Amino acid sequence: MFKRLLLLLPALAGAALLATRLVPGPLRDGTTQLASGWRIRPAGRQVTVGTLPLNLLTLSDGSVLVTNNGYGENGLMRIDPVSARVVWRTRLPAAWLGLARAGGGWRDTVWASGGATNRVYRFVWQGGAAWATDSVALADSGANLFPAGIALLRRQGLVAVVGNLSDSVYLLDAATLQRRGAAAVGHRPYTAVADSSRLYVSDWGDSTISVIDLTANPPTRLTAWFVGPHPSALALRGGELFVALAGPNGVARVDLATGQVREQLTVALAPHAPGRRCSSRTARAPARTRTPTAATSPTSSPGRFRSSRRPTARPSRATHGRCMRSAPIRMRASVRRSERPTVRRR
């Protein structure tokens, strides 16, 4: 009998371990368990969306549009921030990152990238739940193009679409969707932002920012600025460009006048945390503050920081591995502006 009890002990210990083992996702205490082992406690209300929500924007009525790009159903969701509910959704054959808006007064026009379909979709809001939809193919579906980030060129009346696999950026007429030109950029470009005269493209594979002169006819690449390993999301603020760096888990602050990196800010979970996360989003704060925000994945940890005029760490030319592009776990997006979530280690 005693021997049988001894034999049962390992089985009982294993059962107890399985019963208490935590898996990524929401927990009963209100926190969310990340795949990295960290827990976060969101400061605002949460709305469950689809897999891998890579981008979002605010419509003229204050609602939020989210693009879902993961292993599950791809498409767009509109969220009412007051009721914290998904009030509209549309399915797309494929989607990836690109999302931009123009217009207002409940008549917004939204452009979305179609990823592997090599298409760009345009949605014109008719009010309520009605949207008029059309699209344009940049190439055959089998071509290596893969539309990614999108930027509006308001002064020129154009839409810039990044071709992630073609190392190019394409210019479309915002009214007719006809192609008006293209420019070569660096390797594996991710997304783009624009001011009145220049388009800035993050070259993920080259660790550079391509600078496109929009005043030239046709628009041409002026130069490329080295900013650090794997630049991805971009945000303009005044005379500076903030660049999310997927390699070192950081954000580079670039002087637009000189193209020089003035500061590199870290958003790592810990002082000696390994790199190779994918900084997928940056956002500028209101003009009265100097507190940009960056989000990283797969750690899913947003960080807020204050920038200074004094240069600190400078980037190195070290290479890093490719970041994860999707995760087979449920992801959540906040629909309320909030402060930095509480992050604690198990």
Buried (B, 14 or more C-beta within 10 A) or exposed (E): EEEEEEEEEEEEEEEEEEEEEEEBEEEEEEBBBBBBEBBBEBEBEBBEBBBBBBBBEEBEEEBBBBBBBBEBEBBBBBBBBEEBEBEBBEEBEBBBBBBBBEEEEEEBBBBBBBBBBBBBBBBBBEEEEEBEEEBBBBBEEEEEBBBBBBBBBEEBEBBBBBBBBBBBBBBBBBEEBEEBBBBBBBEBBBBBBBBEEBBBBBBBBBBBBBBBBBEEEEBBBEEBBBBBBBBBBBBBBEEBBBBBBBBBBBBBBBBBEEBBBBBBBBBBBEEEBEBBBBBBBBBBBEEEEBEBBBBBBBBBBBBBBEBEEEEEBEBEEEEBEEBBBBBEBBBBBBBBEEEEBEBEEE
